[in-house]
Each structure stands twice: as C-alpha cells, then as structure tokens.
C-alpha cells in the first residue's frame, strides 16, 4: 500500500500543483491492432493542462493511463494466456522557454509506471527529452535534441530531429525522427493527416508470472503509417479516426539486460483507432 501511494504521489505532484490553468483537454482513445495470431486492443485516457508563465515560458502537464489487452491464438500460445493485460500510468511535464524571438528551449520529464497486474516501485522509469527549436523564417522551423524514449520498445537514449514547414494557413509538413506528418485542413472543422511514427512500449512482468526463467519485460515496437482525420463536432468537442498499417512489428520478452529471450513472431498488421476529445 505504501509503495502504491508513493508511486501515485510521484505522478500527481505536478498535476495537482497546477492551478488556474489557461488550457485544458481530456481525451479517450481506443485502437485495435490485429495480427495473424495475436490481437492487440488498447484504451487510453489522458488529461492535459497548459499554462503560460510570463511572456516567454509555458508549462504543459499530461497525465495518461492506458490498458493493453492481448488476445492470443491459444492453439499456438496457450502457455501465454495469462499475459493478457498490460498497464501504463505516466505523467509528462514539459517546460518551454523562448530564449530569443526565434529560439526556443523545450525540456520534458516523464515518470512512467509500466506493469502487468501488480504495481510496484520497481515498475517506475523516468523518460524525458531536451530540444532546441530554431525558427529559420516565417515558414520553416527545425528542432534538434535528444530523448530517453521507448520508440524502439525498451527505454534508450536517441536523437530527435525534425523540420517543420508551413505551406500555408491550411497545410503543413513535419519531416523528422521519430515522427513525420503531412496535414491539411479544408475548413476550420476538419483536419486530415498522413503520419509516420516509430513507436513502442515495454511492461514489467509480475515475478510470479514469469513465462521463462529469465524474462522480466514484455516489449513491443513498430513503425506505423496512417491516415488520420479529426472533426470539430461542437465548440469544445472533437472526434478523431485513424487507419493505417504497422510495419516491422515486434513483440518480445526480454531479460534484465535487455536481451531477447522469446520472440512471438507476430508479423505486421493493420491499425484502426477512434477517439473523442474535449478542449477548452
């Protein structure tokens, strides 16, 4: 009980400490990613607060919970049927500061607890990023930095680089790593996007449910290309839809040294998602 309280306290300090917010959003998203023998279904709930501090700084806090349900073909994976629920609680705190009119510093820290069923202090991991954004002209901006991220599954340090080009008021292009996007709005209510992202996650396994002698984490990763559509259905309400395909999809069990001890060989598959968001 004490361990759960301490972990919840870590996630709630920045969330509860932000008062008189200027911007707020809440979202619920659901996505399904079926493959030949394993289906992945995830629901995500998030709360975002944004506040401007003075004329040059902005803080943003995002609290999220996600539950990943894994359905196996029991003829092939019968011994893994108990590894069917994976959970994550994370809190991202971001600070952005305008150094000059054209240069911005962006720093984030993200404590995250990724676990199977039993939440423990050892499930806590800290991610984060450090970036510098340079506005080259009225249409082009570049970001360069480094992050400790789960884009390839388990946490690792990697570079972050992107070029953002504003074509006009209705469209723009973001080219970079790990995320790229082409977006277009035909009116103030509709937004269409083509996206490509390297994304993944990891989950600590319960000790009593180890499926091999050395497995300690379940790790997922893929490159996702998708078409996304967001519709502003009312003043504060938005619906979003996503359809795409996961390339190079991997689902493995690894040990404490991040060595692979079991490969599910899931193969690639399509992705479908739907969500609703409230903004103010």
C-alpha positions in Angstrom: 0.0 0.0 0.0 2.8 2.4 0.9 4.6 1.6 -2.5 1.4 2.3 -4.4 0.9 5.6 -2.5 4.5 6.8 -3.3 4.1 6.0 -7.0 0.8 7.8 -7.2 2.3 10.8 -5.4 5.1 11.0 -8.0 2.6 11.3 -10.8 0.3 13.7 -9.0 2.7 16.3 -7.7 2.9 18.4 -10.9 -0.7 17.6 -11.9 -2.2 18.8 -8.7 0.2 21.7 -8.3 -1.0 23.5 -11.5 -3.8 25.9 -10.7 -5.8 28.5 -12.7 -5.0 26.8 -16.0 -5.3 28.6 -19.2 -5.9 25.5 -21.4 -7.4 22.1 -20.7 -8.2 18.9 -22.7 -9.4 15.4 -21.9 -9.4 12.5 -24.3 -10.4 8.9 -24.6 -8.9 6.8 -27.4 -9.3 3.2 -28.5 -7.3 1.3 -31.1 -7.1 -2.3 -32.3 -4.0 -3.9 -34.0 -4.8 -7.4 -35.1 -2.0 -9.7 -36.5 -2.3 -13.3 -37.8 -2.1 -15.0 -34.3 -2.3 -12.1 -31.8 -4.7 -9.2 -31.5 -3.7 -6.0 -29.5 -6.5 -3.7 -28.2 -5.6 -0.6 -26.3 -7.7 2.1 -24.5 -6.0 5.3 -23.4 -7.4 8.1 -21.2 -5.5 11.4 -20.9 -5.8 14.8 -19.2 -3.7 17.8 -20.4 -3.2 21.2 -18.7 -1.3 24.1 -20.3 -0.4 27.4 -18.7 1.7 30.4 -19.9 4.1 31.8 -17.3 5.0 35.4 -18.1 5.6 36.3 -21.7 8.3 33.7 -22.5 7.6 30.4 -20.8 4.9 27.7 -21.0 4.3 24.6 -18.9 2.3 21.6 -20.0 1.3 18.6 -17.9 -0.2 15.4 -19.4 -1.4 12.6 -17.2 -2.3 9.3 -19.0 -3.5 5.8 -18.3 -3.5 3.0 -20.8 -4.6 -0.6 -20.8 -3.4 -3.0 -23.4 -5.3 -6.2 -23.9 -3.6 -9.0 -25.7 -5.6 -11.9 -27.3 -3.7 -14.9 -28.3 -4.4 -17.8 -30.7 -4.4 -20.4 -27.9 -3.6 -23.2 -30.3 -0.2 -21.6 -30.7 0.3 -19.6 -27.5 -1.6 -21.5 -24.8 1.2 -21.1 -22.2 0.9 -17.3 -22.5 -2.8 -16.8 -21.9 -2.1 -15.1 -18.5 0.0 -12.4 -20.2 -3.2 -10.7 -21.5 -3.3 -7.4 -19.6 -0.6 -4.7 -19.6 -0.9 -1.3 -18.0 0.8 2.1 -18.0 0.5 5.2 -15.9 2.6 8.2 -16.9 2.9 11.9 -16.3 4.7 14.1 -18.8 5.8 17.6 -17.5 7.1 19.9 -20.3 8.7 23.3 -20.0 9.2 25.6 -23.0 11.1 28.9 -22.8 11.7 31.5 -25.6 15.4 32.3 -25.4 15.0 34.8 -28.2 12.3 35.7 -30.7 13.4 32.8 -32.9 14.9 30.3 -30.5 13.0 28.1 -28.0 14.2 25.6 -25.4 11.9 22.6 -24.8 12.5 20.3 -21.8 10.4 17.4 -20.6 10.5 14.8 -17.9 8.1 11.8 -17.9 7.9 9.4 -14.9 6.1 6.2 -16.1 5.0 3.0 -14.4 4.6 0.1 -16.8 3.3 -3.1 -15.2 1.4 -6.3 -15.9 -1.0 -6.5 -12.9 0.7 -5.7 -9.7 2.0 -2.2 -9.4 5.4 -1.9 -7.6 8.0 0.8 -7.1 10.4 -1.1 -9.3 8.0 -0.6 -12.2 8.8 3.2 -12.2 11.0 4.5 -15.0 11.9 8.1 -16.0 11.9 9.2 -19.6 12.4 12.7 -21.0 13.7 14.9 -23.7 15.7 18.1 -24.4 15.3 20.1 -27.6 16.1 23.4 -29.2 13.7 24.9 -31.7 15.0 27.4 -34.2 12.7 29.4 -36.4 14.6 30.0 -39.6 11.9 32.1 -41.3 8.1 32.6 -41.2 7.5 29.2 -42.7 10.4 26.9 -41.6 11.5 25.7 -38.1 13.9 23.0 -37.1 14.1 21.0 -33.8 17.2 19.2 -32.7 17.8 17.4 -29.4 18.0 14.1 -27.5 15.5 11.9 -25.7 15.2 8.9 -23.5 12.3 7.2 -25.2 10.5 3.9 -25.9 10.2 4.5 -29.6 12.0 1.1 -30.2 10.5 -0.7 -27.2 12.5 -0.6 -24.0 13.9 2.9 -22.9 17.0 4.1 -24.6 18.7 7.4 -25.5 18.3 8.6 -29.1 18.5 11.8 -31.2 15.5 13.9 -32.0 15.4 15.8 -35.2 12.6 17.5 -37.3 11.9 20.1 -39.9 8.5 21.8 -39.8 7.4 23.6 -43.0 4.2 25.7 -43.1 3.0 25.5 -46.7 0.1 27.9 -46.0 -2.6 28.5 -43.4 -4.3 25.2 -44.3 -1.4 22.8 -44.7 2.0 21.9 -43.3 4.7 19.3 -43.4 6.7 17.8 -40.5 9.7 15.6 -41.5 11.8 14.1 -38.8 12.5 11.3 -36.4 10.7 9.6 -34.7 7.6 11.3 -36.1 6.6 12.8 -39.5 3.3 14.3 -40.6 1.6 15.9 -43.6 -1.5 17.8 -42.6 -4.3 19.7 -44.4 -7.5 21.5 -43.2 -10.1 22.2 -45.8 -12.1 24.3 -43.2 -12.0 25.2 -39.6 -13.7 21.9 -38.5 -11.8 19.3 -40.5 -8.1 18.2 -40.3 -6.6 15.5 -42.4 -3.2 14.0 -41.8 -0.8 11.4 -43.1 1.6 10.3 -40.4 4.6 8.0 -39.9 6.0 7.2 -36.5 8.4 4.9 -34.8 6.6 3.8 -31.6 6.8 1.2 -28.9 6.5 0.4 -25.2 7.6 -2.0 -22.5 6.0 -3.6 -19.5 7.5 -5.1 -16.3 6.2 -8.7 -15.8 4.9 -9.9 -12.4 7.5 -12.1 -10.8 5.0 -14.9 -10.1 4.0 -15.0 -13.7 7.4 -15.2 -15.4 6.9 -17.3 -18.6 10.6 -18.2 -19.0 13.4 -18.5 -16.4 14.8 -15.0 -17.3 12.0 -12.9 -18.8 11.4 -9.7 -16.9 9.7 -7.4 -19.5 7.4 -7.6 -22.5 8.4 -5.2 -25.3 6.5 -4.0 -28.3 7.7 -1.8 -31.2 6.7 -1.0 -34.8 6.7 1.7 -37.5 3.2 3.0 -38.1 2.0 4.7 -41.2 -1.6 6.0 -41.0 -4.3 8.3 -42.3 -5.9 10.4 -39.6 -9.0 12.6 -39.6 -10.1 15.0 -36.8 -13.5 16.6 -36.8 -14.6 19.5 -34.6 -18.2 18.4 -34.0 -19.0 21.2 -31.5 -17.4 24.2 -29.9 -15.3 22.1 -27.5 -15.7 18.5 -28.8 -13.6 16.7 -31.3 -13.8 13.2 -32.8 -10.8 11.5 -34.4 -10.3 8.5 -36.6 -7.2 6.6 -37.6 -6.5 3.8 -40.1 -3.1 2.5 -41.0 -0.5 -0.3 -41.1 2.2 -1.4 -38.7 5.5 -2.3 -40.3 8.3 -4.3 -38.7 6.1 -5.1 -35.7 7.8 -6.9 -32.9 6.6 -8.4 -29.6 9.3 -9.9 -27.5 10.1 -10.9 -23.9 13.5 -9.7 -22.7 15.6 -10.1 -19.6 17.0 -7.5 -17.2 19.9 -6.9 -19.6 17.5 -6.2 -22.4 18.5 -9.5 -24.2 15.7 -11.2 -26.1 14.6 -14.5 -24.6 11.3 -15.1 -26.5 10.0 -13.8 -29.9 6.3 -14.1 -30.6 6.9 -13.5 -34.4 3.6 -11.6 -34.7 4.2 -10.3 -38.2 2.7 -7.0 -39.4 -0.9 -5.9 -39.4 -3.3 -3.0 -39.8 -4.4 -0.5 -37.1 -7.8 1.1 -36.6 -8.5 3.8 -34.0 -11.2 6.1 -32.8 -11.2 8.8 -30.1 -13.1 11.7 -28.5 -11.5 14.8 -27.1 -12.8 17.8 -25.1 -10.8 21.1 -25.4 -11.2 24.5 -23.8 
